[in-house]
Amino acid sequence: TNPKKVGAMAPEGTFVDMPLALGVFLSVLGARLIASRINIIVQSLRRYIMLEKGIVERAERVRGEIGRGKRKLKELSIVDNFVLYSKTQRRIAKLEKELSQLDAKISVTKVSFPLSAVLRGIPMVLVAIVVRYLYFSKPIAAFIPLQRAPIIASIIPILWFLRSGILGVGVWMLVCNVVLSEVLGGIT
């Protein structure tokens, strides 16, 4: 690839390798989109397992019964209908216990998929390995080092890569990943 100068007035030695920068960006975008699809598949699988066991349906039925029981308690007078009131209270307590057990089973099903986090990370790790292997020594951009501009260097000391005047593939991948996580956060 032939690095291009940035702007018409770019100082000597300043360039951006646009094909490489765009390629890395699209690779990171692809990895994030694949990871989001993996996440959807894992969530669907988790939901399917819970539905197969009938846990979700049973939990919804129990919630409905609890709601009806509580509405019935509001209609009853504890003084006038003590026996019916106490039976309804005991029934609600029993249903709430059952609901907590069902919710525990549902949460166990959710926790039993720690592999999903690993599966979502695989595309990004593969892209990082391939890009770093192919383009490890190639800079994405070179520019005037901040050491020549001490005022700016003192304002942003944490951006260590700006001080050397080179933006490498690793930092560019990190920037792309952060930007895409913000942009795609609501979509994926």
Secondary structure, 3 states (H helix, E strand, C coil): CCCECCCCCCCCCCEECHHHHHHHHHHHHHHHHHHHHHHHHHHHHHHHHHHHHCHHHHHHHHHHHHHHHHHHHHHCCCCCCHHHHHHHHHHHHHHHHHHHHHHHHHHHHHHCCCHHHHHHHHHHHHHHHHHHHHHCCCEEEECCCHHHCHHHHHHCCCCHHHHHCEEEHHHHHHHHHHHHHHHHCCCC
